[in-house]
Amino acid sequence: MPRVPAHHDVAETAIFERVMSEYTTELRKDQTAVPVSMRLPMADMIADYGSDVHQILGKEMDGATDFNQLEIDRGDLTRIIRATAEDPQAYKMIHASQSMVISEGLSHFPAESFREEDQKLRAWVQQSANVLGHLDGVRGDVISDLGQADKDANAYRKMLNYHVSVVC
């Protein structure tokens, strides 16, 4: 896993934004537009920008992220994560990076923050809960879609078997 927060140079960030924007156009039409061979590499890139992803998914934003100055729309990022998450290993990688960002963020709060009312800690926990909620929603959607596809395939096989048995 990368350092938290991972800072990238301007060229690396431009490449990340370009790749994301190329897929977001297609994902608006087809939620499975990220090819199978690109799911793990995409997840690796998303995980490498974990602090930025945490900020985009966890906060209401009106501009670039604090870490790498990314300007990616939350909806577009969610669509990319959703398409990538069709590979369980890819989802696991993204989720692990967010768990790391969350734990690293929590480690910066002094012990007193956990004993008394601390608005900054409360804000961090809320932001983290928003992120995990987005990820859970994405994974649930993928599981639901894959389950429906299995049901459709089973129904088709049953119908095909019925017609074959009737004809024979």
Helices and strands as residue ranges (DSSP letters): H 10-27, H 36-48, H 50-58, H 74-84, H 88-107, H 111-115, H 119-167
